[in-house]
Amino acid sequence: MGLAGLALSSLGMSALATSSAQAAVVVIHGGREEPPPPREERVVVRRGYVYDHGHYGWRHGHYVWTRGHYVHERRGYEWAPGRWDRHEDHYDWHDGEWHPHR
């Protein structure tokens, strides 16, 4: 790859990184019944990270627990956790996402 190709490739990667900061909303259609309440999780505060709590996901026709995990903090942003919302006759999962501080 020549120097021009490398520059274009780098430019494309920086555009990709910029667009990921404003990620699209992910909605997963769940079941008709309300998801179970979240499980208790032991969370240890880690400098430079936020904890994305576990939740029930919808897989193969039923709710399945997904453990929480740590996410690198983003300066100037706050973490909005994922959530289940009732929509007509079913529940929709909205992934967690970063929001700029207000």
Secondary structure as UniProt FT lines:
FT   HELIX           3..21
FT   STRAND          27..29
FT   TURN            47..48
FT   STRAND          49..52
FT   STRAND          55..59
FT   TURN            60..61
FT   STRAND          62..66
FT   STRAND          69..72
FT   TURN            75..76
FT   STRAND          77..80
FT   STRAND          83..87
FT   TURN            88..89
FT   STRAND          90..94
FT   STRAND          97..100
//
